[in-house]
Amino acid sequence: MGKKDDYETELEALQIELVATQAWAIEKGLKVLVVFEGRDTAGKDGAIKRITEYSSPRQTRVVALPKPTERETGQWYFQRYVPHLPSAGELVLFNRSWYNRAGVEPVMGFCTPEQHEQFLDDVPRFEKMLVHSGIILIKFWLDISKDEQAKRLAERMEDPLKRFKVSSLDAEAQTRWDAYTAARDQMLAETHSKETPWTVVATDDKKAARLNIIRHILHRLNRPEGKHPKPDKDVIFSADQSKGRLDA
């Protein structure tokens, strides 16, 4: 077995700290909710895999909901997500979330402009309710350049092991790039606040993105006497510092 490279060494150190932090969070009864959003192929699955690889199976859940059923489309929009929120001592990671209504749904015409506008008006209040109830809410937007996305989409089509990553909407990611950009910018502008902030991650370098996502989670949870290596500000930054740094 070959010598570990710098990435593997750093990842292992961060995962060790993540395990210790989760044990502390379970003991303290913390409710931790991590939302992963971003452009297609930006690396949500890979980041979640590294976070959960050694986490407690009983206190960790990954939520990736399918398209809503006919009954769910008649519900209050947030209703289908509420049963999956964390209880005391739990870590829940949403692989896409209620923010479908701020991205894919308006871009693809799956919701009306009025529903989109209503969502952007409602979601800050909804998330403040979550925070006021004691949930630690961490929101990541994973961004990627158009060229890198095209490269990764092509790799998906060619790799038989990535069959389940291929979606009927993949082709739309490039075709509707500008529409997704506009939707992203509006979402970040209207749903980022001091109480429920967005953290943006540049993901053209997948490994750097994964390391910095874990660093950010450790900083947010802030375990006493824990190790909190600082995230790289060139890779991960607050949405209010993203002007000119996101791919148009």
DRENPA-3360 file (N, C-alpha, C; in nm, 2 decimals, always signed):
BEGIN
1 = MGKKDDYE = +0.08/-0.12/+0.00/+0.00/+0.00/+0.00/+0.09/+0.12/+0.00 ~ +0.06/+0.22/-0.09/+0.14/+0.33/-0.11/+0.13/+0.43/+0.01 ~ +0.22/+0.53/+0.01/+0.22/+0.63/+0.11/+0.10/+0.72/+0.09 ~ +0.03/+0.77/+0.19/-0.08/+0.86/+0.18/-0.03/+0.99/+0.12 ~ -0.11/+1.05/+0.03/-0.08/+1.18/-0.01/-0.13/+1.29/+0.08 ~ -0.10/+1.41/+0.06/-0.14/+1.52/+0.15/-0.29/+1.53/+0.17 ~ -0.37/+1.51/+0.06/-0.51/+1.51/+0.07/-0.56/+1.40/+0.17 ~ -0.52/+1.28/+0.15/-0.57/+1.17/+0.23/-0.53/+1.19/+0.38;
9 = TELEALQI = -0.41/+1.24/+0.40/-0.36/+1.27/+0.54/-0.45/+1.37/+0.60 ~ -0.48/+1.48/+0.53/-0.56/+1.59/+0.59/-0.70/+1.54/+0.61 ~ -0.75/+1.47/+0.51/-0.89/+1.42/+0.52/-0.91/+1.33/+0.64 ~ -0.81/+1.24/+0.67/-0.82/+1.15/+0.78/-0.82/+1.23/+0.91 ~ -0.73/+1.33/+0.92/-0.73/+1.42/+1.04/-0.86/+1.49/+1.06 ~ -0.92/+1.54/+0.96/-1.04/+1.61/+0.97/-1.16/+1.51/+1.01 ~ -1.15/+1.39/+0.95/-1.26/+1.29/+0.99/-1.25/+1.25/+1.13 ~ -1.13/+1.24/+1.18/-1.11/+1.20/+1.32/-1.17/+1.31/+1.41;
17 = ELVATQAW = -1.14/+1.44/+1.38/-1.20/+1.55/+1.45/-1.35/+1.55/+1.44 ~ -1.40/+1.52/+1.32/-1.55/+1.51/+1.29/-1.61/+1.41/+1.38 ~ -1.55/+1.29/+1.39/-1.61/+1.18/+1.48/-1.61/+1.23/+1.62 ~ -1.50/+1.29/+1.67/-1.50/+1.34/+1.81/-1.60/+1.45/+1.83 ~ -1.62/+1.54/+1.73/-1.72/+1.65/+1.74/-1.86/+1.59/+1.74 ~ -1.89/+1.49/+1.66/-2.02/+1.43/+1.66/-2.05/+1.36/+1.79 ~ -1.95/+1.30/+1.85/-1.97/+1.23/+1.98/-2.01/+1.34/+2.08 ~ -1.94/+1.45/+2.08/-1.97/+1.56/+2.17/-2.11/+1.62/+2.14;
25 = AIEKGLKV = -2.15/+1.63/+2.01/-2.28/+1.69/+1.97/-2.39/+1.59/+2.02 ~ -2.37/+1.46/+2.01/-2.47/+1.37/+2.06/-2.49/+1.38/+2.21 ~ -2.37/+1.39/+2.28/-2.38/+1.40/+2.42/-2.45/+1.53/+2.47 ~ -2.43/+1.64/+2.39/-2.50/+1.77/+2.42/-2.64/+1.78/+2.37 ~ -2.68/+1.68/+2.29/-2.82/+1.68/+2.23/-2.83/+1.79/+2.12 ~ -2.73/+1.82/+2.05/-2.74/+1.92/+1.95/-2.82/+1.87/+1.83 ~ -2.89/+1.95/+1.76/-2.96/+1.92/+1.64/-2.90/+1.99/+1.52 ~ -2.83/+1.91/+1.44/-2.75/+1.97/+1.33/-2.81/+1.94/+1.20;
33 = LVVFEGRD = -2.83/+2.04/+1.12/-2.89/+2.02/+0.98/-2.80/+2.09/+0.88 ~ -2.75/+2.01/+0.79/-2.66/+2.06/+0.68/-2.73/+2.05/+0.55 ~ -2.75/+2.16/+0.48/-2.82/+2.16/+0.35/-2.71/+2.18/+0.24 ~ -2.71/+2.09/+0.14/-2.62/+2.09/+0.03/-2.70/+2.13/-0.10 ~ -2.67/+2.24/-0.15/-2.72/+2.28/-0.28/-2.61/+2.32/-0.38 ~ -2.64/+2.33/-0.50/-2.54/+2.37/-0.60/-2.57/+2.32/-0.74 ~ -2.48/+2.36/-0.83/-2.50/+2.32/-0.97/-2.48/+2.17/-0.98 ~ -2.54/+2.11/-1.09/-2.51/+1.97/-1.11/-2.36/+1.94/-1.13;
41 = TAGKDGAI = -2.32/+1.83/-1.08/-2.18/+1.78/-1.08/-2.09/+1.86/-0.99 ~ -2.14/+1.95/-0.90/-2.05/+2.03/-0.82/-1.99/+1.95/-0.70 ~ -2.04/+1.83/-0.68/-1.97/+1.74/-0.58/-2.04/+1.72/-0.45 ~ -2.17/+1.74/-0.45/-2.25/+1.72/-0.33/-2.24/+1.58/-0.27 ~ -2.25/+1.48/-0.36/-2.25/+1.34/-0.32/-2.11/+1.31/-0.26 ~ -2.01/+1.35/-0.32/-1.87/+1.32/-0.28/-1.84/+1.39/-0.14 ~ -1.89/+1.51/-0.12/-1.87/+1.58/+0.01/-1.94/+1.51/+0.12 ~ -2.07/+1.47/+0.09/-2.15/+1.41/+0.19/-2.09/+1.27/+0.23;
49 = KRITEYSS = -2.04/+1.20/+0.13/-1.98/+1.07/+0.15/-1.86/+1.08/+0.25 ~ -1.78/+1.19/+0.24/-1.66/+1.20/+0.32/-1.70/+1.25/+0.46 ~ -1.81/+1.32/+0.47/-1.86/+1.36/+0.61/-1.92/+1.24/+0.68 ~ -1.99/+1.16/+0.61/-2.07/+1.05/+0.68/-1.99/+0.92/+0.69 ~ -1.87/+0.91/+0.63/-1.80/+0.78/+0.61/-1.78/+0.71/+0.75 ~ -1.75/+0.79/+0.85/-1.72/+0.73/+0.98/-1.82/+0.78/+1.09 ~ -1.93/+0.84/+1.05/-2.02/+0.90/+1.14/-2.11/+0.79/+1.21 ~ -2.17/+0.83/+1.31/-2.26/+0.74/+1.38/-2.38/+0.70/+1.30;
57 = PRQTRVVA = -2.40/+0.57/+1.26/-2.51/+0.53/+1.17/-2.65/+0.56/+1.23 ~ -2.65/+0.55/+1.37/-2.78/+0.57/+1.43/-2.82/+0.72/+1.45 ~ -2.72/+0.81/+1.45/-2.75/+0.95/+1.47/-2.73/+1.03/+1.35 ~ -2.71/+0.97/+1.23/-2.68/+1.04/+1.11/-2.78/+0.99/+1.00 ~ -2.83/+1.09/+0.93/-2.92/+1.06/+0.82/-2.89/+1.15/+0.70 ~ -2.89/+1.09/+0.58/-2.88/+1.17/+0.46/-3.02/+1.16/+0.39 ~ -3.07/+1.28/+0.36/-3.21/+1.29/+0.30/-3.19/+1.34/+0.16 ~ -3.24/+1.26/+0.06/-3.24/+1.30/-0.08/-3.38/+1.26/-0.13;
65 = LPKPTERE = -3.48/+1.35/-0.12/-3.61/+1.31/-0.15/-3.64/+1.31/-0.30 ~ -3.72/+1.21/-0.35/-3.76/+1.21/-0.49/-3.86/+1.32/-0.52 ~ -3.90/+1.32/-0.65/-3.99/+1.43/-0.69/-4.12/+1.41/-0.61 ~ -4.19/+1.51/-0.57/-4.31/+1.50/-0.49/-4.42/+1.42/-0.55 ~ -4.50/+1.35/-0.47/-4.61/+1.27/-0.51/-4.73/+1.37/-0.54 ~ -4.83/+1.32/-0.60/-4.95/+1.40/-0.62/-5.00/+1.46/-0.49 ~ -5.01/+1.38/-0.39/-5.05/+1.43/-0.26/-4.96/+1.54/-0.21 ~ -4.83/+1.52/-0.22/-4.74/+1.62/-0.16/-4.75/+1.75/-0.24;
73 = TGQWYFQR = -4.78/+1.75/-0.37/-4.79/+1.87/-0.44/-4.91/+1.96/-0.39 ~ -5.00/+1.89/-0.32/-5.11/+1.97/-0.26/-5.09/+2.01/-0.12 ~ -4.98/+1.98/-0.07/-4.94/+2.02/+0.07/-4.88/+2.16/+0.08 ~ -4.87/+2.21/+0.20/-4.78/+2.32/+0.23/-4.64/+2.29/+0.18 ~ -4.58/+2.38/+0.11/-4.46/+2.34/+0.04/-4.35/+2.27/+0.13 ~ -4.33/+2.32/+0.25/-4.23/+2.27/+0.34/-4.27/+2.15/+0.41 ~ -4.39/+2.10/+0.40/-4.44/+2.00/+0.48/-4.37/+1.86/+0.46 ~ -4.33/+1.83/+0.34/-4.26/+1.70/+0.31/-4.12/+1.70/+0.37;
81 = YVPHLPSA = -4.07/+1.81/+0.40/-3.93/+1.82/+0.46/-3.93/+1.81/+0.61 ~ -4.04/+1.86/+0.67/-4.04/+1.87/+0.82/-4.02/+1.74/+0.89 ~ -4.07/+1.62/+0.84/-4.05/+1.50/+0.92/-3.90/+1.45/+0.92 ~ -3.82/+1.51/+0.83/-3.68/+1.47/+0.82/-3.59/+1.56/+0.90 ~ -3.64/+1.66/+0.97/-3.55/+1.75/+1.05/-3.49/+1.67/+1.16 ~ -3.37/+1.72/+1.21/-3.30/+1.65/+1.32/-3.37/+1.66/+1.45 ~ -3.36/+1.55/+1.53/-3.40/+1.55/+1.67/-3.27/+1.57/+1.75 ~ -3.28/+1.58/+1.88/-3.17/+1.60/+1.97/-3.06/+1.49/+1.94;
89 = GELVLFNR = -2.94/+1.53/+1.92/-2.83/+1.44/+1.90/-2.81/+1.39/+1.76 ~ -2.89/+1.44/+1.67/-2.89/+1.39/+1.53/-2.82/+1.49/+1.44 ~ -2.75/+1.43/+1.34/-2.69/+1.50/+1.22/-2.77/+1.46/+1.10 ~ -2.83/+1.56/+1.03/-2.91/+1.53/+0.91/-2.85/+1.61/+0.80 ~ -2.82/+1.55/+0.68/-2.77/+1.62/+0.57/-2.87/+1.61/+0.45 ~ -2.91/+1.72/+0.40/-3.00/+1.72/+0.29/-2.92/+1.73/+0.16 ~ -2.94/+1.63/+0.07/-2.87/+1.63/-0.06/-2.98/+1.69/-0.15 ~ -2.98/+1.82/-0.16/-3.09/+1.90/-0.22/-3.20/+1.91/-0.12;
97 = SWYNRAGV = -3.28/+2.02/-0.12/-3.37/+2.05/-0.02/-3.49/+2.12/-0.07 ~ -3.55/+2.20/+0.02/-3.66/+2.29/-0.02/-3.61/+2.39/-0.12 ~ -3.48/+2.41/-0.14/-3.43/+2.51/-0.24/-3.45/+2.46/-0.38 ~ -3.50/+2.34/-0.40/-3.54/+2.30/-0.54/-3.63/+2.41/-0.60 ~ -3.71/+2.47/-0.51/-3.81/+2.57/-0.56/-3.74/+2.71/-0.59 ~ -3.61/+2.72/-0.56/-3.54/+2.84/-0.59/-3.45/+2.81/-0.71 ~ -3.44/+2.69/-0.76/-3.35/+2.66/-0.87/-3.41/+2.58/-0.98 ~ -3.41/+2.45/-0.97/-3.45/+2.36/-1.08/-3.60/+2.38/-1.11;
105 = EPVMGFCT = -3.68/+2.41/-1.01/-3.83/+2.42/-1.04/-3.86/+2.55/-1.12 ~ -3.82/+2.66/-1.09/-3.84/+2.78/-1.17/-3.77/+2.77/-1.31 ~ -3.65/+2.72/-1.31/-3.57/+2.72/-1.44/-3.64/+2.62/-1.53 ~ -3.69/+2.51/-1.48/-3.75/+2.41/-1.57/-3.90/+2.42/-1.59 ~ -3.96/+2.52/-1.52/-4.10/+2.54/-1.53/-4.18/+2.44/-1.45 ~ -4.12/+2.39/-1.34/-4.20/+2.29/-1.26/-4.28/+2.37/-1.15 ~ -4.27/+2.50/-1.14/-4.35/+2.58/-1.05/-4.38/+2.71/-1.13 ~ -4.48/+2.78/-1.08/-4.52/+2.90/-1.14/-4.43/+3.01/-1.09;
113 = PEQHEQFL = -4.42/+3.13/-1.16/-4.35/+3.24/-1.11/-4.40/+3.29/-0.97 ~ -4.53/+3.28/-0.95/-4.59/+3.32/-0.82/-4.55/+3.22/-0.71 ~ -4.54/+3.09/-0.74/-4.49/+3.00/-0.64/-4.35/+3.02/-0.60 ~ -4.27/+3.05/-0.70/-4.13/+3.09/-0.68/-4.11/+3.21/-0.59 ~ -4.19/+3.31/-0.62/-4.18/+3.44/-0.55/-4.23/+3.41/-0.40 ~ -4.34/+3.33/-0.39/-4.39/+3.30/-0.25/-4.28/+3.23/-0.17 ~ -4.21/+3.13/-0.24/-4.11/+3.06/-0.17/-4.00/+3.15/-0.12 ~ -3.95/+3.24/-0.20/-3.84/+3.33/-0.16/-3.89/+3.42/-0.04;
121 = DDVPRFEK = -4.02/+3.45/-0.04/-4.07/+3.53/+0.07/-4.08/+3.45/+0.20 ~ -4.12/+3.32/+0.18/-4.15/+3.23/+0.30/-4.02/+3.17/+0.36 ~ -3.93/+3.14/+0.28/-3.82/+3.05/+0.33/-3.73/+3.12/+0.44 ~ -3.71/+3.25/+0.44/-3.63/+3.31/+0.55/-3.71/+3.29/+0.68 ~ -3.84/+3.31/+0.68/-3.92/+3.29/+0.80/-3.92/+3.15/+0.85 ~ -3.93/+3.05/+0.75/-3.92/+2.91/+0.79/-3.79/+2.87/+0.85 ~ -3.68/+2.92/+0.79/-3.55/+2.89/+0.85/-3.52/+2.95/+0.98 ~ -3.57/+3.07/+1.00/-3.56/+3.14/+1.13/-3.63/+3.06/+1.24;
129 = MLVHSGII = -3.75/+3.00/+1.20/-3.82/+2.91/+1.30/-3.73/+2.79/+1.34 ~ -3.67/+2.74/+1.24/-3.58/+2.62/+1.27/-3.47/+2.66/+1.36 ~ -3.40/+2.77/+1.33/-3.29/+2.82/+1.42/-3.34/+2.85/+1.56 ~ -3.45/+2.92/+1.57/-3.51/+2.95/+1.70/-3.55/+2.83/+1.78 ~ -3.58/+2.72/+1.71/-3.62/+2.59/+1.78/-3.49/+2.52/+1.83 ~ -3.37/+2.57/+1.80/-3.25/+2.51/+1.84/-3.17/+2.43/+1.74 ~ -3.22/+2.43/+1.62/-3.15/+2.36/+1.51/-3.03/+2.44/+1.46 ~ -2.91/+2.38/+1.45/-2.80/+2.44/+1.39/-2.80/+2.42/+1.24;
137 = LIKFWLDI = -2.83/+2.53/+1.17/-2.85/+2.52/+1.02/-2.73/+2.56/+0.95 ~ -2.67/+2.48/+0.87/-2.55/+2.51/+0.79/-2.59/+2.49/+0.64 ~ -2.58/+2.60/+0.56/-2.63/+2.59/+0.42/-2.51/+2.61/+0.33 ~ -2.48/+2.51/+0.24/-2.37/+2.52/+0.15/-2.43/+2.53/+0.00 ~ -2.37/+2.63/-0.07/-2.39/+2.63/-0.21/-2.26/+2.59/-0.28 ~ -2.26/+2.48/-0.36/-2.14/+2.44/-0.43/-2.15/+2.49/-0.57 ~ -2.05/+2.57/-0.60/-2.04/+2.63/-0.74/-1.93/+2.56/-0.82 ~ -1.95/+2.57/-0.95/-1.85/+2.51/-1.04/-1.85/+2.59/-1.17;
145 = SKDEQAKR = -1.74/+2.59/-1.24/-1.73/+2.66/-1.37/-1.80/+2.58/-1.48 ~ -1.84/+2.65/-1.58/-1.91/+2.59/-1.69/-1.83/+2.48/-1.76 ~ -1.70/+2.51/-1.78/-1.61/+2.41/-1.85/-1.59/+2.29/-1.77 ~ -1.57/+2.31/-1.64/-1.55/+2.19/-1.55/-1.68/+2.11/-1.54 ~ -1.80/+2.17/-1.54/-1.92/+2.10/-1.54/-1.94/+2.02/-1.66 ~ -1.91/+2.08/-1.78/-1.92/+2.00/-1.90/-1.83/+1.88/-1.90 ~ -1.71/+1.89/-1.85/-1.61/+1.78/-1.84/-1.67/+1.67/-1.75 ~ -1.73/+1.71/-1.64/-1.78/+1.61/-1.54/-1.90/+1.54/-1.60;
153 = LAERMEDP = -1.99/+1.61/-1.67/-2.11/+1.56/-1.73/-2.07/+1.45/-1.83 ~ -1.96/+1.48/-1.91/-1.92/+1.39/-2.01/-1.86/+1.26/-1.94 ~ -1.79/+1.28/-1.83/-1.73/+1.16/-1.76/-1.84/+1.07/-1.71 ~ -1.95/+1.13/-1.66/-2.06/+1.06/-1.61/-2.12/+0.96/-1.71 ~ -2.13/+1.01/-1.83/-2.19/+0.94/-1.94/-2.10/+0.82/-1.98 ~ -1.97/+0.83/-1.96/-1.88/+0.73/-2.01/-1.85/+0.63/-1.90 ~ -1.87/+0.66/-1.77/-1.83/+0.57/-1.66/-1.95/+0.49/-1.62 ~ -1.95/+0.35/-1.64/-2.06/+0.27/-1.60/-2.09/+0.27/-1.45;
161 = LKRFKVSS = -1.99/+0.30/-1.37/-2.00/+0.31/-1.22/-2.08/+0.43/-1.18 ~ -2.09/+0.53/-1.27/-2.17/+0.65/-1.23/-2.30/+0.66/-1.30 ~ -2.36/+0.54/-1.33/-2.49/+0.53/-1.39/-2.60/+0.60/-1.31 ~ -2.59/+0.58/-1.18/-2.70/+0.64/-1.10/-2.68/+0.79/-1.07 ~ -2.57/+0.84/-1.12/-2.56/+0.99/-1.12/-2.61/+1.06/-1.24 ~ -2.64/+0.98/-1.35/-2.69/+1.03/-1.47/-2.84/+1.07/-1.46 ~ -2.88/+1.19/-1.49/-3.01/+1.23/-1.48/-3.06/+1.28/-1.62 ~ -3.19/+1.28/-1.63/-3.25/+1.33/-1.76/-3.24/+1.48/-1.76;
169 = LDAEAQTR = -3.21/+1.55/-1.65/-3.19/+1.69/-1.65/-3.05/+1.74/-1.67 ~ -2.95/+1.64/-1.68/-2.81/+1.67/-1.70/-2.79/+1.77/-1.82 ~ -2.85/+1.74/-1.93/-2.83/+1.82/-2.05/-2.87/+1.96/-2.03 ~ -2.97/+1.98/-1.95/-3.03/+2.11/-1.92/-2.93/+2.20/-1.84 ~ -2.84/+2.14/-1.77/-2.75/+2.21/-1.68/-2.66/+2.31/-1.77 ~ -2.62/+2.26/-1.88/-2.54/+2.35/-1.97/-2.63/+2.43/-2.06 ~ -2.73/+2.38/-2.11/-2.82/+2.45/-2.20/-2.88/+2.57/-2.13 ~ -2.92/+2.55/-2.00/-2.98/+2.66/-1.93/-2.89/+2.72/-1.82;
177 = WDAYTAAR = -2.76/+2.72/-1.85/-2.66/+2.77/-1.76/-2.70/+2.91/-1.71 ~ -2.73/+3.00/-1.80/-2.76/+3.14/-1.77/-2.88/+3.15/-1.68 ~ -2.98/+3.07/-1.71/-3.10/+3.07/-1.63/-3.07/+3.02/-1.48 ~ -2.99/+2.92/-1.47/-2.95/+2.87/-1.34/-2.87/+2.98/-1.27 ~ -2.78/+3.05/-1.34/-2.70/+3.16/-1.28/-2.79/+3.26/-1.22 ~ -2.89/+3.31/-1.30/-2.99/+3.41/-1.25/-3.06/+3.36/-1.13 ~ -3.11/+3.23/-1.13/-3.18/+3.18/-1.02/-3.09/+3.17/-0.89 ~ -2.97/+3.13/-0.91/-2.87/+3.12/-0.80/-2.85/+3.26/-0.74;
185 = DQMLAETH = -2.83/+3.36/-0.82/-2.80/+3.49/-0.77/-2.92/+3.55/-0.69 ~ -3.04/+3.53/-0.74/-3.16/+3.57/-0.67/-3.18/+3.50/-0.54 ~ -3.15/+3.37/-0.54/-3.17/+3.29/-0.42/-3.07/+3.34/-0.31 ~ -2.95/+3.35/-0.35/-2.85/+3.39/-0.25/-2.88/+3.53/-0.20 ~ -2.92/+3.62/-0.28/-2.95/+3.76/-0.24/-3.07/+3.76/-0.15 ~ -3.17/+3.68/-0.17/-3.29/+3.69/-0.09/-3.30/+3.60/+0.03 ~ -3.21/+3.50/+0.04/-3.22/+3.40/+0.14/-3.10/+3.39/+0.23 ~ -3.00/+3.48/+0.21/-2.88/+3.49/+0.29/-2.90/+3.59/+0.40;
193 = SKETPWTV = -2.88/+3.56/+0.52/-2.89/+3.65/+0.63/-2.79/+3.61/+0.74 ~ -2.77/+3.70/+0.83/-2.67/+3.68/+0.94/-2.72/+3.55/+1.02 ~ -2.85/+3.54/+1.04/-2.90/+3.43/+1.12/-2.90/+3.30/+1.04 ~ -2.93/+3.30/+0.91/-2.93/+3.18/+0.83/-2.85/+3.20/+0.70 ~ -2.71/+3.20/+0.72/-2.63/+3.24/+0.61/-2.60/+3.13/+0.51 ~ -2.57/+3.17/+0.39/-2.52/+3.07/+0.29/-2.37/+3.07/+0.29 ~ -2.31/+2.96/+0.28/-2.16/+2.95/+0.26/-2.14/+2.89/+0.12 ~ -2.06/+2.96/+0.04/-2.03/+2.92/-0.10/-1.90/+2.85/-0.11;
201 = VATDDKKA = -1.90/+2.74/-0.19/-1.78/+2.66/-0.20/-1.74/+2.65/-0.35 ~ -1.62/+2.69/-0.38/-1.57/+2.67/-0.52/-1.52/+2.53/-0.54 ~ -1.58/+2.45/-0.63/-1.56/+2.31/-0.63/-1.49/+2.26/-0.76 ~ -1.42/+2.34/-0.84/-1.35/+2.29/-0.95/-1.24/+2.20/-0.90 ~ -1.19/+2.22/-0.79/-1.09/+2.13/-0.72/-1.17/+2.05/-0.61 ~ -1.22/+1.93/-0.65/-1.31/+1.85/-0.56/-1.25/+1.83/-0.42 ~ -1.12/+1.79/-0.42/-1.06/+1.76/-0.30/-1.05/+1.88/-0.20 ~ -1.01/+1.99/-0.26/-1.00/+2.11/-0.17/-1.14/+2.15/-0.12;
209 = ARLNIIRH = -1.24/+2.13/-0.21/-1.38/+2.16/-0.16/-1.42/+2.07/-0.05 ~ -1.39/+1.94/-0.06/-1.43/+1.85/+0.05/-1.36/+1.89/+0.18 ~ -1.24/+1.91/+0.18/-1.16/+1.94/+0.30/-1.22/+2.07/+0.37 ~ -1.25/+2.17/+0.28/-1.29/+2.30/+0.34/-1.44/+2.29/+0.39 ~ -1.52/+2.21/+0.33/-1.65/+2.19/+0.38/-1.65/+2.13/+0.52 ~ -1.56/+2.03/+0.54/-1.55/+1.97/+0.67/-1.49/+2.07/+0.77 ~ -1.40/+2.15/+0.73/-1.34/+2.25/+0.82/-1.45/+2.35/+0.86 ~ -1.53/+2.39/+0.77/-1.64/+2.48/+0.80/-1.74/+2.43/+0.90;
217 = ILHRLNRP = -1.77/+2.30/+0.88/-1.87/+2.24/+0.98/-1.81/+2.23/+1.12 ~ -1.68/+2.20/+1.12/-1.61/+2.19/+1.25/-1.61/+2.33/+1.32 ~ -1.59/+2.44/+1.24/-1.59/+2.57/+1.29/-1.73/+2.61/+1.34 ~ -1.83/+2.57/+1.27/-1.96/+2.61/+1.31/-2.01/+2.54/+1.44 ~ -1.97/+2.41/+1.45/-2.01/+2.34/+1.57/-1.92/+2.38/+1.69 ~ -1.79/+2.41/+1.66/-1.71/+2.47/+1.76/-1.70/+2.39/+1.89 ~ -1.66/+2.27/+1.88/-1.64/+2.18/+2.00/-1.53/+2.24/+2.09 ~ -1.56/+2.26/+2.22/-1.46/+2.30/+2.31/-1.34/+2.21/+2.31;
225 = EGKHPKPD = -1.22/+2.27/+2.30/-1.10/+2.19/+2.30/-1.08/+2.11/+2.17 ~ -1.17/+2.13/+2.07/-1.15/+2.07/+1.95/-1.05/+2.14/+1.86 ~ -1.01/+2.07/+1.75/-0.91/+2.12/+1.66/-1.00/+2.19/+1.54 ~ -0.97/+2.32/+1.52/-1.05/+2.39/+1.42/-0.96/+2.45/+1.32 ~ -0.91/+2.37/+1.22/-0.82/+2.43/+1.12/-0.91/+2.53/+1.03 ~ -0.85/+2.64/+1.00/-0.93/+2.75/+0.93/-0.95/+2.70/+0.79 ~ -1.07/+2.73/+0.74/-1.10/+2.70/+0.60/-1.02/+2.80/+0.51 ~ -1.00/+2.76/+0.39/-0.93/+2.84/+0.29/-1.03/+2.94/+0.23;
233 = KDVIFSAD = -1.01/+3.07/+0.25/-1.10/+3.17/+0.20/-1.11/+3.18/+0.05 ~ -1.01/+3.12/-0.02/-1.02/+3.12/-0.16/-1.11/+3.01/-0.22 ~ -1.14/+2.91/-0.13/-1.23/+2.80/-0.17/-1.37/+2.81/-0.11 ~ -1.38/+2.87/+0.01/-1.51/+2.87/+0.08/-1.53/+3.01/+0.14 ~ -1.64/+3.07/+0.12/-1.66/+3.21/+0.17/-1.81/+3.23/+0.18 ~ -1.84/+3.34/+0.26/-1.98/+3.37/+0.28/-2.04/+3.43/+0.15 ~ -2.18/+3.41/+0.13/-2.24/+3.45/+0.01/-2.24/+3.60/+0.00 ~ -2.23/+3.68/+0.11/-2.22/+3.82/+0.09/-2.08/+3.87/+0.05;
241 = QSKGRLDA = -1.99/+3.77/+0.04/-1.85/+3.80/-0.01/-1.83/+3.74/-0.15 ~ -1.94/+3.70/-0.21/-1.93/+3.62/-0.34/-1.93/+3.71/-0.47 ~ -1.95/+3.84/-0.45/-1.96/+3.92/-0.57/-1.83/+3.91/-0.65 ~ -1.84/+3.88/-0.78/-1.73/+3.86/-0.87/-1.65/+3.74/-0.85 ~ -1.69/+3.65/-0.76/-1.62/+3.53/-0.73/-1.70/+3.40/-0.78 ~ -1.82/+3.42/-0.82/-1.90/+3.31/-0.87/-1.90/+3.31/-1.02 ~ -1.91/+3.19/-1.08/-1.91/+3.18/-1.23/-2.05/+3.22/-1.28 ~ -2.04/+3.31/-1.38/-2.16/+3.37/-1.43/-2.22/+3.28/-1.54;
% end
